Amino acid sequence: MLGIGMRRGETLALHWSDVHLMDCKLFVRWTLAAVNNGKLHLGQPKTPASRAWISLSPRVMTALHRQAAIQMAAHSGGRLEGQPTDSYNQP
């Protein structure tokens, strides 16, 4: 969040399928919001301009590569999870 200027809800809703490590960029496709102070809602950003590609700095790329390695080691099959879970309400 600090390295790329994304909003909190956009960062929390980021999926590995939105991160393109080979291209050094990611796509903001979702935002996560609390509705009625309790239920989480996964939806599209408020404005079309918010759905955008963001270039990633070398420092952010290093952090994402490190996190990807940690997550792949923790999951059987060594793959990254990138799809929304059933606990979210999808539009």
VOBA-871829 format. One record per residue: residue in three letters; x, y, z of N, C-alpha, C, O in turn; residue number from 1. Coordinates in Angstrom, 1 decimal, always signed. Atoms other than C-alpha are relative to their C-alpha. Layout:
VOBA-871829
{'ALA'; {X; Y; Z}; {X; Y; Z}; {X; Y; Z}; {X; Y; Z}; NUM}
...
This chain:
VOBA-871829
{'MET'; {+0.8; -1.2; +0.0}; {+0.0; +0.0; +0.0}; {+0.9; +1.2; +0.0}; {+0.6; +2.2; -0.8}; 1}
{'LEU'; {-0.9; -1.2; -0.1}; {+2.8; +2.4; +0.9}; {+0.8; +0.2; -1.3}; {+1.1; +1.3; -1.7}; 2}
{'GLY'; {-0.9; -0.1; +1.1}; {+4.9; +1.6; -2.1}; {-0.7; +0.3; -1.3}; {+0.0; +0.7; -2.3}; 3}
{'ILE'; {+0.6; -0.2; +1.3}; {+2.2; +2.0; -4.8}; {-1.2; +1.0; +0.1}; {-1.8; +1.3; -0.9}; 4}
{'GLY'; {+1.1; -1.0; -0.1}; {-0.5; +4.4; -3.4}; {-1.4; -0.5; -0.1}; {-2.3; +0.2; -0.4}; 5}
{'MET'; {+1.3; +0.6; +0.1}; {-3.4; +2.0; -3.4}; {-0.8; +0.4; +1.2}; {-0.2; +0.6; +2.3}; 6}
{'ARG'; {+0.9; -0.2; -1.2}; {-6.4; +2.6; -1.1}; {+0.0; -1.3; +0.8}; {+0.3; -2.4; +0.3}; 7}
{'ARG'; {+0.0; +1.2; -0.9}; {-6.8; +0.2; +1.8}; {-0.9; -1.1; -0.5}; {-0.5; -2.2; -0.6}; 8}
{'GLY'; {+1.0; +1.0; +0.5}; {-9.9; -1.5; +0.3}; {+0.5; -0.7; -1.2}; {+0.3; -1.9; -1.5}; 9}
{'GLU'; {-0.6; +0.6; +1.2}; {-8.1; -2.0; -3.0}; {+1.1; -1.0; +0.3}; {+1.2; -2.0; -0.3}; 10}
{'THR'; {-1.1; +0.9; -0.4}; {-5.1; -3.5; -1.3}; {-0.5; -1.3; +0.6}; {+0.0; -2.3; +0.3}; 11}
{'LEU'; {+0.5; +1.1; -0.7}; {-7.1; -5.8; +0.9}; {-0.7; -1.0; -1.0}; {-0.8; -2.2; -0.8}; 12}
{'ALA'; {+0.8; +0.8; +1.0}; {-9.1; -7.0; -2.2}; {+0.9; -0.6; -1.1}; {+0.4; -1.3; -2.0}; 13}
{'LEU'; {-0.9; +0.4; +1.0}; {-6.0; -7.7; -4.3}; {+0.2; -1.5; +0.0}; {+0.4; -2.1; +1.0}; 14}
{'HIS'; {-0.2; +1.4; +0.2}; {-5.7; -11.2; -5.7}; {+1.3; -0.3; -0.8}; {+1.7; +0.6; -1.5}; 15}
{'TRP'; {-1.2; +0.3; +0.8}; {-2.6; -12.9; -7.0}; {-0.2; +0.0; -1.5}; {+0.7; +0.3; -2.3}; 16}
{'SER'; {+0.3; +0.0; +1.5}; {-4.3; -13.2; -10.4}; {+0.0; +1.4; -0.5}; {+0.1; +1.5; -1.8}; 17}
{'ASP'; {-0.1; -1.4; +0.4}; {-4.3; -9.4; -10.5}; {+1.5; +0.5; -0.1}; {+1.7; +1.6; -0.6}; 18}
{'VAL'; {-1.4; -0.5; -0.1}; {-0.5; -9.2; -9.9}; {+0.7; -0.7; -1.2}; {+0.7; -1.9; -1.3}; 19}
{'HIS'; {-0.7; +0.5; +1.1}; {+1.6; -9.6; -13.0}; {+1.5; +0.3; +0.2}; {+2.1; +1.3; -0.2}; 20}
{'LEU'; {-1.4; -0.2; -0.4}; {+5.2; -10.1; -11.7}; {+0.9; +0.1; -1.2}; {+1.9; +0.9; -1.1}; 21}
{'MET'; {-0.9; -0.1; +1.2}; {+6.7; -10.6; -15.1}; {+0.0; +1.4; -0.7}; {+0.9; +1.8; -1.2}; 22}
{'ASP'; {+0.2; -1.3; +0.6}; {+5.3; -7.3; -16.3}; {+0.3; +1.2; +1.0}; {+0.2; +2.3; +0.6}; 23}
{'CYS'; {-0.3; -1.0; -1.0}; {+6.1; -5.4; -13.0}; {-1.2; +0.9; +0.2}; {-1.1; +2.1; +0.3}; 24}
{'LYS'; {+1.2; -0.8; -0.1}; {+2.5; -4.3; -12.7}; {-1.2; -0.8; +0.6}; {-1.1; -2.0; +0.6}; 25}
{'LEU'; {+1.2; +0.7; -0.5}; {-0.9; -5.1; -11.1}; {-1.2; +0.8; -0.5}; {-1.1; +1.9; -0.9}; 26}
{'PHE'; {+1.3; -0.6; +0.4}; {-4.5; -4.4; -12.0}; {-0.9; +0.1; +1.2}; {-1.2; -0.9; +1.9}; 27}
{'VAL'; {+1.0; -0.2; -1.1}; {-6.9; -2.9; -9.5}; {-1.4; -0.4; -0.6}; {-1.9; +0.3; -1.5}; 28}
{'ARG'; {+1.3; +0.5; +0.5}; {-10.1; -4.9; -10.1}; {-1.1; +0.0; +1.0}; {-2.2; +0.0; +0.7}; 29}
{'TRP'; {+0.9; +0.2; -1.1}; {-11.7; -5.2; -6.7}; {+0.3; +1.0; +1.1}; {+1.4; +1.6; +1.2}; 30}
{'THR'; {-0.2; -0.7; -1.3}; {-12.2; -3.3; -3.5}; {-0.8; -0.7; +1.1}; {-1.9; -1.3; +0.8}; 31}
{'LEU'; {+0.7; +0.6; -1.1}; {-13.2; -4.6; -0.1}; {-0.5; +1.0; +0.9}; {+0.3; +1.9; +1.3}; 32}
{'ALA'; {+0.6; -1.0; -0.9}; {-15.5; -2.7; +2.1}; {-0.9; -0.7; +1.1}; {-1.4; -1.8; +0.8}; 33}
{'ALA'; {+0.8; +0.5; -1.0}; {-17.2; -3.3; +5.4}; {-1.4; +0.6; -0.1}; {-1.5; +1.9; -0.2}; 34}
{'VAL'; {+1.4; -0.5; +0.1}; {-21.0; -3.0; +5.2}; {-0.7; -0.1; +1.3}; {-0.6; -1.2; +1.9}; 35}
{'ASN'; {+0.7; +0.0; -1.3}; {-23.0; -2.1; +8.3}; {+1.0; -0.5; +1.2}; {+0.6; -1.2; +2.1}; 36}
{'ASN'; {-1.1; +0.3; -1.0}; {-19.7; -2.5; +10.3}; {+0.1; -1.5; +0.4}; {+0.4; -1.8; +1.5}; 37}
{'GLY'; {-0.1; +1.4; -0.3}; {-19.7; -6.2; +10.0}; {+0.2; -0.9; -1.2}; {+1.1; -1.7; -1.2}; 38}
{'LYS'; {-0.1; +0.9; +1.1}; {-20.2; -7.9; +6.7}; {+0.9; +0.6; -1.1}; {+0.8; +1.8; -1.4}; 39}
{'LEU'; {-0.9; -0.4; +1.0}; {-17.5; -7.7; +4.1}; {-0.6; -0.1; -1.4}; {-1.3; -1.1; -1.7}; 40}
{'HIS'; {+0.6; +0.0; +1.4}; {-18.4; -6.9; +0.5}; {+1.2; +0.2; -0.9}; {+1.9; +1.2; -0.9}; 41}
{'LEU'; {-1.0; -0.1; +1.0}; {-16.1; -7.5; -2.4}; {-0.7; +0.5; -1.3}; {-1.5; -0.1; -1.8}; 42}
{'GLY'; {+0.6; -0.6; +1.2}; {-17.0; -5.2; -5.3}; {+1.0; +0.7; -0.9}; {+2.2; +0.8; -0.6}; 43}
{'GLN'; {-0.9; -0.8; +0.9}; {-15.7; -3.1; -8.1}; {+0.3; +1.4; +0.6}; {-0.5; +1.8; +1.4}; 44}
{'PRO'; {-0.3; -1.3; -0.5}; {-14.0; +0.2; -7.4}; {-1.1; +1.0; -0.4}; {-1.9; +0.7; -1.3}; 45}
{'LYS'; {+1.1; -0.9; +0.2}; {-16.3; +3.2; -7.2}; {+0.0; +0.7; -1.4}; {-1.1; +0.9; -1.9}; 46}
{'THR'; {-0.1; -0.7; +1.3}; {-15.1; +4.9; -10.4}; {+0.7; -0.9; -1.0}; {+1.6; -1.7; -0.7}; 47}
{'PRO'; {-0.8; +0.8; +1.0}; {-14.0; +3.4; -13.7}; {+1.5; +0.4; -0.1}; {+2.3; -0.5; -0.4}; 48}
{'ALA'; {-1.4; -0.4; +0.0}; {-10.8; +5.4; -13.4}; {+0.8; -0.8; +1.0}; {+2.0; -0.9; +0.9}; 49}
{'SER'; {-0.7; +0.7; -1.0}; {-10.0; +3.4; -10.3}; {+0.4; -1.4; -0.4}; {+1.4; -2.0; +0.1}; 50}
{'ARG'; {-0.3; +1.3; +0.5}; {-9.9; +0.2; -12.3}; {+1.2; +0.2; -1.0}; {+1.0; +0.5; -2.2}; 51}
{'ALA'; {-1.2; -0.4; +0.8}; {-6.3; +0.7; -13.6}; {+1.2; -0.9; +0.3}; {+1.2; -1.6; +1.3}; 52}
{'TRP'; {-1.3; +0.7; -0.2}; {-2.9; -0.8; -14.1}; {+0.9; +0.9; +0.8}; {+0.9; +2.1; +0.6}; 53}
{'ILE'; {-1.0; -0.7; -0.8}; {-0.3; +0.2; -11.6}; {+1.4; -0.6; -0.1}; {+1.5; -1.8; +0.0}; 54}
{'SER'; {-1.4; +0.5; +0.1}; {+3.4; -0.1; -12.2}; {+0.6; -0.2; +1.4}; {+0.4; +0.6; +2.3}; 55}
{'LEU'; {-0.6; +0.4; -1.2}; {+5.4; -1.7; -9.5}; {+1.5; +0.4; +0.1}; {+2.3; +0.0; -0.9}; 56}
{'SER'; {-1.4; -0.3; -0.2}; {+8.8; -0.4; -8.2}; {+0.8; -1.2; +0.3}; {+0.2; -2.2; +0.7}; 57}
{'PRO'; {-0.8; +1.1; -0.4}; {+11.7; -2.7; -7.7}; {-0.1; -0.4; +1.4}; {-0.1; -1.6; +1.7}; 58}
{'ARG'; {+0.1; +0.3; -1.4}; {+11.3; -2.5; -4.0}; {-1.3; -0.8; +0.3}; {-1.4; -1.7; +1.1}; 59}
{'VAL'; {+1.3; +0.7; -0.2}; {+7.6; -3.5; -4.2}; {+0.1; -1.4; -0.7}; {-0.5; -2.4; -0.1}; 60}
{'MET'; {-0.1; +1.3; +0.7}; {+8.5; -6.3; -6.7}; {+0.8; -1.0; +0.9}; {+0.4; -2.2; +1.0}; 61}
{'THR'; {-0.7; +0.9; -0.9}; {+11.0; -7.7; -4.2}; {-0.9; -0.5; +1.1}; {-0.8; -1.7; +1.5}; 62}
{'ALA'; {+0.9; +0.4; -1.1}; {+8.4; -7.7; -1.4}; {-1.0; -1.0; -0.5}; {-1.3; -2.0; +0.2}; 63}
{'LEU'; {+1.0; +0.9; +0.6}; {+5.8; -9.4; -3.7}; {+0.7; -1.4; -0.3}; {+0.0; -2.4; -0.1}; 64}
{'HIS'; {-0.6; +1.3; +0.3}; {+8.3; -12.1; -4.8}; {+0.3; -0.7; +1.3}; {+0.1; -1.9; +1.3}; 65}
{'ARG'; {-0.2; +0.7; -1.3}; {+9.2; -12.8; -1.2}; {-1.3; -0.5; +0.6}; {-1.4; -1.7; +1.1}; 66}
{'GLN'; {+1.3; +0.4; -0.5}; {+5.5; -13.0; -0.2}; {-0.5; -1.2; -0.9}; {-1.1; -2.2; -0.3}; 67}
{'ALA'; {+0.4; +1.1; +0.8}; {+4.8; -15.3; -3.2}; {+0.7; -1.3; +0.4}; {+0.1; -2.3; +0.4}; 68}
{'ALA'; {-0.8; +1.1; -0.4}; {+7.6; -17.6; -2.2}; {-0.5; -0.6; +1.3}; {-0.6; -1.8; +1.5}; 69}
{'ILE'; {+0.5; +0.5; -1.3}; {+6.2; -17.8; +1.4}; {-1.3; -0.7; -0.2}; {-1.5; -1.8; +0.4}; 70}
{'GLN'; {+1.3; +0.6; +0.2}; {+2.7; -18.5; +0.2}; {+0.0; -1.3; -0.8}; {-0.7; -2.3; -0.5}; 71}
{'MET'; {-0.1; +1.2; +0.8}; {+3.7; -21.1; -2.4}; {+0.6; -1.1; +0.9}; {+0.2; -2.3; +0.7}; 72}
{'ALA'; {-0.6; +1.0; -0.9}; {+5.8; -22.9; +0.3}; {-1.1; -0.5; +1.0}; {-1.0; -1.7; +1.4}; 73}
{'ALA'; {+1.0; +0.3; -1.0}; {+2.8; -22.9; +2.7}; {-1.2; -0.8; -0.6}; {-1.9; -1.6; +0.1}; 74}
{'HIS'; {+1.2; +0.7; +0.6}; {+0.2; -24.4; +0.2}; {+0.5; -1.2; -0.7}; {+1.5; -1.3; -1.3}; 75}
{'SER'; {-0.3; +1.2; +0.6}; {+0.2; -27.9; -1.0}; {-0.1; +0.2; -1.5}; {-1.0; +0.9; -2.0}; 76}
{'GLY'; {+0.0; -0.2; +1.4}; {+1.0; -28.0; -4.7}; {+0.8; +1.2; -0.4}; {+1.1; +1.4; -1.6}; 77}
{'GLY'; {-0.8; -1.2; +0.2}; {+3.1; -24.8; -4.4}; {-0.6; +1.0; -1.0}; {+0.1; +1.5; -1.8}; 78}
{'ARG'; {+0.6; -1.0; +0.9}; {+0.6; -22.5; -6.1}; {-0.5; +1.1; +0.9}; {-0.8; +1.0; +2.1}; 79}
{'LEU'; {+0.5; -1.1; -0.7}; {-0.7; -19.1; -5.2}; {-1.5; +0.0; -0.2}; {-2.1; -0.3; -1.2}; 80}
{'GLU'; {+1.4; -0.1; +0.1}; {-4.3; -18.6; -4.4}; {-0.4; +1.4; -0.5}; {+0.2; +2.4; -0.1}; 81}
{'GLY'; {+0.3; -1.3; +0.6}; {-5.9; -15.8; -6.5}; {-1.4; +0.3; -0.2}; {-1.8; +1.3; -0.7}; 82}
{'GLN'; {+1.4; -0.2; +0.2}; {-9.6; -16.2; -6.5}; {-0.7; +0.4; +1.3}; {-0.2; +0.0; +2.4}; 83}
{'PRO'; {+0.7; -0.3; -1.2}; {-12.1; -14.7; -4.1}; {-0.5; -1.2; +0.7}; {-0.9; -2.2; +0.1}; 84}
{'THR'; {+0.5; +1.1; -0.7}; {-13.2; -16.9; -1.3}; {-1.5; +0.1; +0.1}; {-2.1; +1.1; -0.2}; 85}
{'ASP'; {+1.4; +0.0; -0.1}; {-16.8; -17.9; -0.6}; {-0.5; +1.0; +1.1}; {-1.7; +1.2; +1.1}; 86}
{'SER'; {+0.5; -0.8; -1.0}; {-16.9; -15.6; +2.4}; {-0.3; +1.5; -0.4}; {-0.8; +2.3; +0.3}; 87}
{'TYR'; {+0.3; -1.3; +0.5}; {-17.1; -12.5; +0.2}; {-1.3; +0.0; -0.8}; {-1.6; -1.1; -1.4}; 88}
{'ASN'; {+1.2; -0.1; +0.9}; {-20.2; -11.3; -1.6}; {+0.5; +0.6; -1.3}; {+1.0; +1.8; -1.3}; 89}
{'GLN'; {-0.4; -0.5; +1.3}; {-19.4; -10.9; -5.2}; {-1.1; +0.7; -0.7}; {-2.3; +0.3; -0.5}; 90}
{'PRO'; {+1.0; -0.7; +0.8}; {-21.2; -8.5; -7.5}; {-0.7; -0.8; -1.0}; {-1.6; -0.4; -1.7}; 91}
